[in-house]
């Protein structure tokens, strides 16, 4: 059986990707509502009932907003580290109880709603026939991670929501045949944006914020190899980036280093990407 991969959506309002192998059907993050996740899976002929795992990178709402509704209802194991679990439970308990009409008062009660599978950042584990490597990333969350998912057909790397690309990140994503890489903002557009406070701009531009188009292009150049086949630019800001800007900056860098073998696609917020089959 081939391996199928679909980014169901990526951006500041929600992030979720789907990987399917012979023995595993995995979501990476669940940042849309349960209804949206169901609709987007349905658009590729899949349902949440058949998921075997959800991997969480960190606890920000654009990565976990549909987690409770999907994981609890369909009894899907959720993989994350303990700090992310604690922060996610705090979010459920303090922010979403009233919205979901759940009068759950204790962290233990929230914890029992989900089948948590905890790992230490940097550890590896398996879900079916997928070998999953975790690595720390620099972002303003409790203990955020990236992933490298190794399958029989190729390796899938995830490096989004990071303020800068560390040597560790480079070492891990260097092994990806398919890479999902953040290209969040154009620096000038962010600096000039009248709707964002200076403190928010500093956070985004900081070393635990988000990657600019130029930083993403530099990271891609540093890890480039003949084995990288597909590059997705993800988590684009609606207000402080444009698809054509992100595409142009990365295209120019790939051309400069002679990486003509790499296929590039921009992940959208509103619609899934075309399914990639290896």
C-alpha positions as CSV (number, residue, x, y, z in Angstrom):
1,X,0.0,0.0,0.0
2,X,1.2,3.5,-0.8
3,X,1.6,6.2,1.8
4,X,-0.8,9.1,1.5
5,X,-0.3,12.6,3.0
6,X,-2.6,15.6,3.1
7,X,-2.2,18.9,4.8
8,X,-5.9,19.5,5.8
9,X,-5.1,23.2,6.5
10,X,-2.4,25.4,7.9
11,X,-2.2,29.0,9.1
12,X,-2.7,31.2,12.2
13,X,-6.3,30.0,12.6
14,X,-5.8,26.2,12.5
15,X,-3.3,23.5,11.6
16,X,-3.9,19.8,10.9
17,X,-2.3,17.2,8.6
18,X,-3.1,13.6,7.8
19,X,-0.8,10.7,7.1
20,X,-2.0,7.2,6.0
21,X,0.1,4.1,5.7
22,X,-0.9,0.4,5.6
23,X,-1.1,0.2,9.4
24,X,-1.6,3.8,10.6
25,X,-3.9,6.8,10.1
26,X,-2.4,9.7,11.9
27,X,-3.3,13.4,12.5
28,X,-0.5,15.8,13.2
29,X,-2.2,18.5,15.3
30,X,-6.0,19.1,15.5
31,X,-6.3,22.8,15.3
32,X,-9.7,23.0,13.6
33,X,-13.1,22.4,15.1
34,X,-14.2,18.8,15.2
35,X,-16.8,19.6,12.5
36,X,-14.1,21.1,10.3
37,X,-11.7,18.2,10.8
38,X,-14.5,15.8,9.8
39,X,-15.4,17.8,6.7
40,X,-11.8,18.1,5.6
41,X,-11.2,14.4,6.1
42,X,-14.4,13.7,4.2
43,X,-13.1,15.7,1.3
44,X,-10.3,13.1,0.9
45,X,-12.7,10.2,1.6
46,X,-11.6,9.6,5.2
47,X,-13.4,9.8,8.6
48,X,-12.1,10.5,12.2
49,X,-13.6,7.2,13.4
50,X,-10.7,5.4,11.6
51,X,-7.9,7.5,13.1
52,X,-5.2,5.5,15.0
53,X,-3.3,8.5,16.6
54,X,-3.1,12.2,17.0
55,X,0.3,13.8,17.4
56,X,0.4,17.2,19.1
57,X,3.3,19.7,18.6
58,X,2.2,22.1,21.3
59,X,-0.8,23.5,23.2
60,X,-1.6,26.7,21.3
61,X,-5.3,26.8,20.2
62,X,-4.5,26.7,16.5
63,X,-3.1,23.2,17.1
64,X,-5.5,21.7,19.6
65,X,-8.9,23.4,19.2
66,X,-10.5,20.2,17.9
67,X,-8.6,17.7,20.0
68,X,-11.1,17.1,22.8
69,X,-14.1,16.7,20.5
70,X,-12.2,14.2,18.2
71,X,-10.0,12.3,20.6
72,X,-12.7,11.8,23.3
73,X,-15.6,11.0,21.0
74,X,-13.7,8.4,18.9
75,X,-11.3,7.1,21.6
76,X,-8.2,8.1,19.6
77,X,-4.8,8.0,21.5
78,X,-3.1,11.4,21.8
79,X,0.7,11.6,21.8
80,X,2.5,14.5,23.3
81,X,5.0,15.3,26.1
82,X,3.9,15.9,29.7
83,X,4.3,19.7,29.6
84,X,2.1,19.9,26.6
85,X,-0.5,17.6,28.2
86,X,-0.6,19.8,31.3
87,X,-0.9,23.0,29.3
88,X,-3.6,21.5,27.1
89,X,-5.6,20.3,30.1
90,X,-5.3,23.8,31.6
91,X,-6.6,25.3,28.4
92,X,-9.6,22.9,28.3
93,X,-10.3,23.5,32.0
94,X,-10.0,27.3,32.1
95,X,-11.1,28.4,28.6
96,X,-13.4,25.9,27.0
97,X,-15.5,24.5,29.8
98,X,-18.3,27.1,29.4
99,X,-18.2,26.9,25.6
100,X,-18.6,23.2,25.6
101,X,-21.0,23.1,28.5
102,X,-18.7,20.7,30.4
103,X,-18.7,21.2,34.1
104,X,-15.4,19.5,34.7
105,X,-13.7,21.0,37.7
106,X,-10.4,19.1,38.2
107,X,-7.4,18.5,36.0
108,X,-7.7,14.8,36.6
109,X,-11.2,14.8,35.2
110,X,-10.0,16.5,32.1
111,X,-7.1,14.2,31.9
112,X,-9.4,11.1,31.9
113,X,-11.3,12.4,28.9
114,X,-8.4,11.5,26.6
115,X,-6.2,8.4,26.1
116,X,-2.9,10.2,26.6
117,X,0.4,8.6,25.4
118,X,3.2,10.6,26.8
119,X,6.8,10.8,25.6
120,X,9.9,12.6,26.5
121,X,11.0,15.3,24.0
122,X,13.7,13.7,21.9
123,X,12.3,10.2,22.2
124,X,11.1,7.9,19.4
125,X,8.1,5.6,19.3
126,X,6.0,3.7,16.9
127,X,2.4,3.9,15.7
128,X,1.6,1.0,13.6
129,X,4.3,0.9,10.8
130,X,5.3,4.5,11.4
131,X,8.4,5.3,13.4
132,X,8.1,8.7,15.0
133,X,11.0,10.8,16.1
134,X,10.5,13.9,18.2
135,X,12.7,16.9,18.6
136,X,12.5,20.2,20.6
137,X,11.8,23.4,18.7
138,X,12.2,27.0,20.0
139,X,8.7,28.5,20.4
140,X,6.8,30.3,23.2
141,X,4.9,27.2,24.4
142,X,5.7,24.9,27.3
143,X,7.7,22.2,25.5
144,X,7.0,22.4,21.8
145,X,8.2,19.6,19.4
146,X,8.7,18.9,15.8
147,X,8.3,15.4,14.2
148,X,10.0,13.2,11.7
149,X,7.7,10.4,10.7
150,X,9.5,7.5,9.0
151,X,7.5,5.3,6.7
152,X,8.4,2.6,4.2
153,X,7.8,5.1,1.3
154,X,9.7,8.0,2.8
155,X,10.2,10.4,5.8
156,X,7.9,13.2,6.6
157,X,9.3,16.2,8.6
158,X,7.3,18.8,10.5
159,X,8.9,22.0,11.6
160,X,6.4,24.8,12.2
161,X,6.0,27.4,15.0
162,X,9.6,28.1,15.7
163,X,11.4,31.4,16.1
164,X,14.7,30.2,14.7
165,X,16.1,27.0,13.3
166,X,18.5,25.4,15.7
167,X,21.2,22.9,14.9
168,X,19.0,20.1,16.4
169,X,16.1,21.0,14.1
170,X,18.4,21.1,11.1
171,X,19.8,17.7,12.0
172,X,16.3,16.2,12.3
173,X,14.6,17.6,9.3
174,X,17.6,16.9,7.1
175,X,16.3,13.3,6.8
176,X,12.9,14.3,5.4
177,X,11.8,13.4,1.9
178,X,8.7,15.5,2.5
179,X,9.0,18.6,4.7
180,X,6.4,20.8,6.2
181,X,8.3,24.0,7.0
182,X,6.9,27.3,8.5
183,X,7.1,30.4,6.3
184,X,5.0,32.6,8.5
185,X,5.6,36.2,7.6
186,X,7.2,38.8,5.5
187,X,9.3,40.9,7.9
188,X,8.3,44.3,6.3
189,X,4.6,43.4,6.2
190,X,4.8,42.5,9.8
191,X,6.6,45.6,10.9
192,X,4.2,47.8,9.0
193,X,1.0,46.0,10.0
194,X,-1.2,48.6,11.8
195,X,-3.4,46.0,13.5
196,X,-0.7,44.4,15.5
197,X,0.8,45.8,18.7
198,X,4.5,46.3,18.9
199,X,4.7,43.7,21.7
200,X,3.1,41.1,19.4
201,X,5.5,42.0,16.6
202,X,8.4,41.5,18.9
203,X,7.1,38.1,19.9
204,X,6.7,36.9,16.3
205,X,10.1,38.3,15.3
206,X,11.8,36.9,18.4
207,X,13.8,33.7,18.8
208,X,10.8,31.9,20.1
209,X,8.3,33.3,17.6
210,X,7.8,32.4,14.0
211,X,9.9,31.9,10.9
212,X,10.0,34.6,8.2
213,X,10.0,33.7,4.5
214,X,13.7,34.5,4.4
215,X,14.5,32.3,7.5
216,X,12.5,29.4,6.0
217,X,14.5,29.7,2.7
218,X,17.8,29.8,4.6
219,X,16.7,26.6,6.5
220,X,15.8,24.8,3.4
221,X,19.1,25.7,1.8
222,X,21.0,24.4,4.8
223,X,19.3,21.0,4.8
224,X,19.0,20.5,1.1
225,X,19.8,17.1,-0.3
226,X,18.8,14.9,-3.3
227,X,16.5,13.0,-1.0
228,X,14.1,16.0,-0.3
229,X,11.3,15.6,-2.9
230,X,8.4,17.8,-1.6
231,X,8.4,21.0,0.4
232,X,5.3,22.5,1.9
233,X,5.4,26.1,3.1
234,X,3.1,26.3,6.1
235,X,1.5,28.5,8.8
236,X,1.4,31.6,6.5
237,X,0.0,34.7,8.2
238,X,-3.1,36.1,6.7
239,X,-2.2,39.7,7.6
240,X,1.6,39.7,7.3
241,X,2.4,37.5,4.4
242,X,1.2,36.7,0.8
243,X,1.4,33.4,-1.0
244,X,3.3,34.9,-3.9
245,X,5.9,36.5,-1.5
246,X,6.6,33.2,0.3
247,X,6.7,31.3,-3.0
248,X,9.0,33.8,-4.6
249,X,11.5,33.9,-1.7
250,X,11.7,30.1,-1.5
251,X,11.8,29.6,-5.3
252,X,14.7,32.1,-5.7
253,X,16.7,30.3,-3.0
254,X,16.0,26.8,-4.5
255,X,17.1,28.0,-7.9
256,X,20.2,29.6,-6.5
257,X,21.3,26.4,-4.9
258,X,20.3,24.3,-7.9
259,X,17.5,22.4,-6.1
260,X,15.4,22.0,-9.2
261,X,14.3,18.5,-8.1
262,X,12.2,19.8,-5.2
263,X,8.4,20.3,-5.7
264,X,7.0,23.2,-3.6
265,X,3.5,23.8,-2.5
266,X,1.9,26.5,-0.3
267,X,-0.4,25.1,2.4
268,X,-3.6,27.1,2.6
269,X,-5.7,27.9,5.7
270,X,-9.2,27.3,4.1
271,X,-8.8,24.2,2.0
272,X,-6.7,21.0,2.1
273,X,-3.7,20.6,-0.2
274,X,-3.8,18.0,-2.9
275,X,-3.0,14.6,-1.5
276,X,0.5,13.4,-2.0
277,X,1.0,9.7,-2.7
278,X,4.4,8.0,-2.4
